[in-house]
Amino acid sequence: MRRPGGGAPASTAPRAAAGRGAPPPRAAPAPPPPGPGQVRIAVEACGICHSDALFVNGGLPGVTFPVVAGHEIAGRVEELGEGTQDRGYRAGDRVVVGWFGGSCGHCRPCRQGDFIVCTRLKVPGWAYDGGFAERVIAPVDALARIPEGVSASDAGPMACAGVTTYNGLRRSSARPGDLVAVLGLGGLGHLGVQYAVAMGFETVAIARGAEKADFAKRLGAHHYVDSTAETSVAEALRSLGGAKAVLATAGSSAAITATVDGLAPRGELIVIGATPEPLGISPVQLIMTGLVVRGHPSGTAQDVEDTLAFSALQGIRPMTETVPLEQAGEAYEKMLSGAARFRMVLTTG
């Protein structure tokens, strides 16, 4: 099966020669030119997201091997392809490409302007080679500008983890002053708490273990709920008046389900923590108090720009650990083990 969206490989590397008679070293081949509607980006940093495992493990239809993963890409425009010169970009511009790596422009959602749910969404690492590389070729509509004062290693994770949490909150029914809970304090959740506080919500952080309370408070949370305590999560939220919204960043259906009865009437559960296990929610729970449950998928290039602008204004940054691109394997394994605090970021040069 072909990957959705298609796309040319972003880079080539010389093959190693073994044994006697090996040819003399040659200069690295010239990088491939971008095609029509594309730009070539010199990658400076790329975050490692847990979703990359879906591509590395062939967990989605249409993934082809070898895979170059990575969809939290930050760098500089290196070359513009045909038909992109009127899009306002020039060589040297600082840009990011996230989960939204371009859209088809002609499916029904695209024609309705809902590009993030394009039926042929071009996710880097799936539709075309991703950012675990020195260069990436991406569609020009995937680009978002990086504002001054935001580094490449911070901008990359914000193109996925950042925009997903920021966009999920700003599109919720909650308003400043409302009680909003963020479930999980990992790569998504530690950003979600910062955004919730900056948006003016009375913010509750929910995580496992009493020892995380201090960290939650350092992020700005007004309340902390230990999900392993004798008092249930739902009861703890109800004691605070009930949550207008819960941003569920933890990839655990059981943990997500445990928050539902802590929602206020007409409250909203926003699910962004990916897991294949079904939620244990009954229709009665939803009907009696008019609850809403929705999944939230990242955001478009404009949403990424909005996220970066808000983050620059509020001084919000992801907590990252940077490692050279050559150590991608070790960094990926650290992400999988859960030892990353909180985003592993590959850097070049």
N, C-alpha and C positions, 0 to 999 in steps of 0.2 A: 504493500500500500504506500502511496505517496503521502508525504507530510502535508498538512493543510497549508495552503498559501504558497508552497514551493519556495524557491530561492536558491541562489548560487552559494557555494562554500565561500567563507569569508577570507580564508587564508590557506596557504600551503606551507609545507615544511620539507626540507630535504631529507631523503631517507638515508639512514646510516649504511655505510658499506663495510663489509667484514672480509677478513682474510687478505692474503697477498694479492697484489695487483689492483688494490682498490684505487679508484680514480682520485685525482687530486681534489682538494676542497674547491667548491664552487660558491659563487655568491648566491645568497638566498634569492629565490625568484621574486620578481616584482609582484606586489599585491594586486589582486584582480580589480579591475575597474568596476564601479557601481553601474548597474543597468538603468534603464529608464525608470524614473520615479524613485530611485534609490540614492542613498549616500553611503560613503565609506567612513567609518568612525575609527579613529585611533583610540583603543580602549585604555583608560587610565586606572579604572577600578571596576570590579564586578562583585556584587554581593552573592552569597550562596544561600538560596532559599530552600526550605524543606520540600517545596514543590518540584525542585530539580530532580528529586528522586523518582518522580513519576516518569521523567524522560529517560534517566539513566537506567531504570529498571524496565523500560518498555511498558509502562503501566497505562499508556493512553493509545488510542487507535491512531495509526499512521506514523508512529515514531519509527525512524529508520536509523540504522547504525552504519558507521560510527557516529556517535552523538557528541556534539559540542554544546554543552548545556550553558545556562547562565542567562537570566532575564532581569538582572538589576545592573544595567550597564551604564557607566558614565565615562565620558571621554570628550574628544574634540573632533569636529567634522574635518575630514582629511581631503575628501574629493566628492564633488556633486555630480550625479548622473544627469542624463538628458531629461529635460522637463522639470527640473527642481530649482532652477535658478531664480524663478519668480516667487519662491516660497519664503524668502527673507533670510535664508541661511547663507553663510560664507565659510570658507575654509578657516579653521581656527576657532569657530564658535563652540562653546561648552554646552554639551547636550547629554541627556539621559534617554534611555529606552528601557521600559519596564515590561511587565506582563503584557500590557497592550503594545504589541509590536507591529501594529498596522491592521487595517480592515479591508474587506473586499470592496466596499463602497456601493454595492448594488443589491445585496440581499435585503429582505424586508426590514430587519432591524436597522441596517445602515440607512435605508431610504427614509426611515422614521427618525434618524439622528441618534439612535441608540447604539453607538459603534462598539461599546465594550462587550455587547452580547452578539456581535457579528457571528453569523453561522460559519464563517471561514476565518475566524480570528487568527492573526499571525503572531503566535507567541514565540519569542526567540528560544532556540533550543528545541523547538518542535516544528515550526513552519520553516525555519532557516537556522543556520549555525548561530549559537549564542555567544555570550560574552566571556567564556573561559578561554580567551584568545587575545592576541595582540591587536587584532582588527576585526571589525564586524561590518557587514553590509546589511543595511536596514532600510525599509520604506521610509520616505521622508515624512509621511503622516504619523509615524511613530515617535518623532522627536519632540522632546520637551526641553526648554532652556533651563540651564542652571544659573540661579541668581548669584550675584557677588556675595562673597562671604561664606558660601557653602562649598565644602571640599568635594572632590570626586568620590572619595571613600564614604562620605555621608550621603551624597546625592543618590548613589546607586541603590542602596536599600530603600530609600524613600520612594523610588519609582515602582516599588511593589508593596513592601510592608507598610511604608508610610502612607501611600495613597489609599490603600485598602482600609486602614483604620481611620484616617482623616475623612475620607469620603463616606465611609459607613456612618460615622457620627454626624457629619453635617447634613446628610440626607435623611436622618432619622426624624421622628416627630418630637424629639426632646428639644427644649428651649432653655436658654440660660436660667440657672436657678433650679432646674429640675434635677432629681436624683438619677444619676446614670452609673451603671456598674460595668466594669471591664473584667471579664473572666480570663485569667491567665496573665502572667507577667514575663512572657518570653519575648521572642523577636518581634511579634506583633503587639502583644499586650503592653510592653514597656513604653511603646510609642503611643498606644491608645490612651493610656492614663495621662500622659503629657498633653495630648490633644484635647481630651475631655476637660481637663483643668483649664487649659487656655481658652476653651470655648465658653467657659463660665458655668459648667455643670458642677453640681455637688457630686463629687466623684468617689465611687467605691471601687477599690481594687479587691479582686477575689483570687486567691491562690492557695496552694497546699502548704501548710506549715506556719506556725506562729512566728518563725524566724524571719519571714519575708515582710513582716509588718513595717520594719524600719525602712527597708528598700522602697516599699510602696509610698511611705510618707515622703521620702527623699524625692520621689517622682512628682509629688504634689498631691497625692490622694488625700481626701478628707477622712476617709474611713477605710479600714481593712477588715476583710472577712476571711478567716481561715476555714477552708472547705473541709478540713479534717477534724474540726472541733465538734463537740457534742451538739451544739446548736446548729441546725441545718442552715445551708446557704439561704434557702427560701425564707426561713423564719428570721434570719438576720436581716435580710432585705426588707421584710415586712415591718420589723421593729424600727427601721429608719423611715418608714412611710411608703415603701414600695418603689421600685425602680420604674421610671418612665421608659427607660431603654436599657437593655443589656447587650453589650458588644461582646460576643462570645469568640474569643481568639484561640482558646484551647482546643486542640484536636481530640476531644474526648466527648462522645455523645452522652455518656453518663453525667459528666460534669455540666454539660450544656443543659441537659434535661433538668438537673437539680435547681436551676435558676428560675424556671418558668413560674412556679407558684410564688416567687418573690416579686413578680411584676405588678405594678399598679394597674387598676382598671384602664383599658385601652393601651396598655403598655406594649412594647415592641421588643422582640428578640431578634437581634441581627447576627446572623451566623457567618463568620469568616474563617473559623478554624476547620480545616478540611479533614474529614474522616469518612470512610465508607459505611460505618455502622449507623443504623437508623436511630432517630431520636425517639425516646419513649414518652411521647406527648399524646394525650387523649383528646378527642374532639370536645369533650365536656370542659376540659381545662381552658380551651380556647374560647368556647362559646359563652360561658357564664360571665366572663369579664371582658369579652371583646378583644382578646389578645391578637397580636399580629406576629407571625413568624416569617422572616424572609432571609434569603441568602443574598450576600452582597459580593459582586465580582469586581474587585480592583477599581480601575478608572482609566479614562482615556488620557491621551497626551496632555490635553488641556487640564484635566483633573490633576495630573502629575505636576504641571506648572503651578497650579493653585496650591497644592500641598507644599511645594518647595518655597513658594512665596510666603505662605503662612508660617512655615517652620523658620524661615530666615527672620521674619518679623518678631516671632515669639521666642527665638533662641532654642528651638526644639531640635535635637539631634539624636540619631540612633546611637546606641552603645555598640561599638564595633571592635573587632580584632583583625588587623590587617596582616596579610602574609603574601609573599611573592607568588606570582602566577605559577612558578615552577613547583610550588608546594600545594597545588590544587587538590591532589588526592588526599593528603593528610588533613587539609582544611575541610574537605567534604566529609570525611569520616568523623571529624570532631563535631560537625553540625549534626550528623546522624545520631551520634551518641548522646546528644543533648548537653554536651559540655560547653558549647559556645555561649559566650555572654556578651552580646546576644546575637550578633550578626558577624559571621566570618566574611571577610572581604578580600578578594584577590586583587593585587596591584601589579602593574607592569612598570618596567624601567626604574 
